[in-house]
Amino acid sequence: MKFFSSLFLTVFILNMANAQNTVNYWQQHVDYTMEVDMNVENFQYTGTQKLVYTNNSPDELKRVYYHLYFNAFQPGSEMDIRLQNISDPDGRMTNEDKSSRIAALSESEIGYLHPTSLTQDGESVTYTEEGTVLVVDLDKPIAPGGKTVFEMKFKGQVPVQIRRSGRNNAEGVALSMSQWYPKMAEYDFEGWHADPYIAREFHGVWGDFDVKLTIDKEYVVGGSGYLQNSQEIGHGYEAPGTKVKKPKGKTLTWHFKAPMVHDFMWAADPDYLHDTLKVKNGPTLHFLYKNDEAIIENWKKLQPKTAELMEFFNKNIGPYPYEQYSVIHGGDGGMEYAMGTLITGNRKFGSLVGVTAHEMAHSWFQHVLATNESKHEWMDEGFTSFISTLAMNEVMAEGKENPFENTYRGYNYLATSGIEQPQTTHADRYDNNTAYGISAYSKGAIFLSQLGYIIGQDKLMETLRKYYQDFKFKHPVPNDIKRTAEKVSGMQLDWYLTDWTQTTNTIDYGIKTVEADGDKTKIIMERIGLMPMPIDVLVVYNDGTQETFYAPLRMMRGEKENPYPQLNRTVLEDWTWVSPIYGFTIDKPLESIQGIMIDPSLLMADVNRENNVHPKQLQE
């Protein structure tokens, strides 16, 4: 809409408010101690796991569940069957003819993860493998407030690189190890979340990890946690001036500790280069990437940009709470984990920074604010997309007036496609991947950018900082971000959370008529879509002057500050959601008006902007 000068809103940062009252909140706790031996010849491994489980719930637990994620990478698994039946299967997991790659895996190529023994407080328990879920019936229930110790021996095989995890990926990385260990399922106020591994997204229990990994001494390892024995390892982890002890034998044992996380990832390759960079007033960044001339230059240039990204997120969300973060060359695009990420490395520089920005942002929106990704994927992917888009615009000096333009375009396609499902849909149960992707990433990001339109950009950023402060190291749910925004803004926002996330209602407002009313002008607007919104209207006059009019939505019970302080604003009477028609009068004659526009910020996700402008030819 070339006629109108850009009025895209600038994001401002305000101080955090006081914490919310979470006195009735509880969450479970786990402490893992694991020792693992990896055979790099056949990609099989064995391990022991001691898991101290604390039941902070008010319920007696007679059964527990573990995730055995690697069992998904076998012919006939639930993941395989889903690939064979969904209309648009993930291209990373299928062949050119869209057939499942999992279905063709041989015995030496499949993934598996099997317990070989399991005890509770020294006594054997009954357990059954059901695909990617281990069902454990307890002889001794875990009382509310009680602790119990599970000890397990297990064996696994790393699958050929398929999804998230695997070996020898297309870029030559030997081992990308995520979802690799028997992982206790989450139990919360909703009950157990023992979802099978079918497509995507995870949920984990907060706890401390102590992991010893024994592997060929030529391999360099990176991942979650702090390395405890750098003087024995070397490979760039040792402190300057430290004399590294030369190992005897063919293997090295890497000892990591990761406090208060809900996952543990690692990766290994004999050709990794390892660089570090200390962020000002922040953590040490680790970069592990293949010794490949084609990518080294970009990975070197990535490092200062990663520090800038860390500083941006620290400022705009809250301080990163750990002392290290690792960016690791792995496989399968990019995926966030505790204290680090795995990303593909053979990318153009802008793409390499972009994927790092997105995955690093997940350290806040998932790995500190640990939502249940399977049920609320839009809070994870969407919020991450929102903040990483802003970060890229600043750190990469993109200079976009509206950095979310493509985000809105993607959502508009979904909303008018006929395939949209509510965001309350479980991540595994979207009818197709396209609907999931746009709903989680684009519509999820718009939840925040549009919230800024509703409550004001300053209040939006204050909401994010308060949300982080109040819910870090917890498992927030949708109501928590809504209530935080209500407390910051003083507005009622249940209507917004309900319509945007629990329905597929769309927003469509239009200028119905503009008519002379004596020496004044009467403007009639209409609500065409089912979802109500407050409305900003920009009026431009023939003499070049501009002013805005604001129609608050009555059930908000409040109004935002003037988003355009350089322009005069008139606050109109509330618009009730039951009224499809709304009119107001301008104290200037019709012939003095050059143009009128609903939502000049373009932050309201109106699915038909053609009727937002009068006269219509001004859009051309």
Protein Blocks (a to p, Z undefined) as FASTA:
>chain_A
ZZbccfbdcdddddddddddfklgccddddddddddddfklopacdddddddddfbfbdc
fbdcdddfklmmcghiaklmmmmmpmbdcfklccfkopafklmpcfklmccdddfbdcee
hiacddddehjaccdddfbdcdehiacdddddddddddddfbhpachifnopabdcehkb
ccdddddfkopaddccfkgocddddddddddddddfkbccddedjdfklmlnnnolacgh
iacdddehjbdcdddddehiabdcddddfkbccdddddehiacddddddddfklmmmmmm
mmmmmmmmmmmmmmmnoccfbfbdcddddeehiacdehiacddfbdcfklmmmmmmmmmm
mmmnoplmccdfklmmmlmmmmmmmmmmmmmmmmnonopablmlmmmmmmmmmmmnopac
cfkbcfklcfbfklmmmmmmmmmmmmmmmmmmmnopklmmmmmmmmmmmmgoiacdfklm
mmmmmmmnopafklmmmmmmmmccdcddddfbdcdehjaccdddddfbfbdcdddddddd
fkopacddddddfklopacddfblmbccdddddddfklmbdcdddfbdfklpmbdcehjl
opaccfblklmpccfklmZZ
